[in-house]
Amino acid sequence: MKINVKAGGKKVTLYGELPRQLPNMFGVLTITFGADVTHPVSSDDSSPSIAAVVANVDWPSATKYVARVRSQKHREEIISDIAAMVRELLIEYYQKTNSRKPEKIIFFRDGDSEGQFYSVLHFEFNALLSACQFLEQNYRPKVTWVVVQKRHHTRFFPADNNSLKDNVWPGTVVDRVITHPREFDFYLCSHAGIQGTSRPTHYHILWDENQFKPDELQGFINSLCYTYARCTKAVSIVPLAYYAHLIAYRARLYVDGSGSGSDTTSLRGDRSGVSVGSASSSRAAIPAVQLLPPVQKCVQSVMYYR
């Protein structure tokens, strides 16, 4: 399946679910973004953080994603160069859709804690709008901004025993009682718990100009979880967050030269893969921001990071 994706193939498309789940977006050009920032290990006090942004370029199939990646200041959570990355991805989308601009944007931001919500939103949302203005002076698509959180301690159990060994069924949504009393958020357990207790993903919608109904956005995200390129089942988190994490991890290997000094914390939230940085990643050896080597143009438009 990984070779199939690298060669430009696809295993499933999102097109069939759109008329039922998002009728107001059926036939409307939409682009979905995913963004993530990975940081070096705690013992490394000089290596740069890696920011990655991915976007689909084949709506409504939503199976091909183009990526852009940048290095930035050590442990900086805000994506400082997000405007340039989004601008490049919008141009890529524009070229692959016969010079048509997306009317709606759905942005999935991974890795933000609750204390960072509005500081990150203020900077990155405005940077997104400035990138749109680059294509056309009065170009202003409607934006929905979703924060994806997996590192929490919330677990769900069925009231009655079932065949999934006390795990809830795939597609279970909780959007009341334990969620925010005023803001738009929900928990989605999109995957089947094969081993252990399923950890649901928390989606917090910070900005919604598209005015999605809860059922529409929940169904849309659940369907996206079935389109992950190298899995035959639904994954636990929206694939755009996975892709952004993968390209950021790959870019860190360019900086470190190996995986020894990188933060290999998985999306499940465990830290079993974190290793101690070597002497090569000391403060004296690496500058404040180490530039990444350029990616060849012949592979920038394909999913080479899969």
Disulfide bonds with the S-S distance in Angstrom:
none
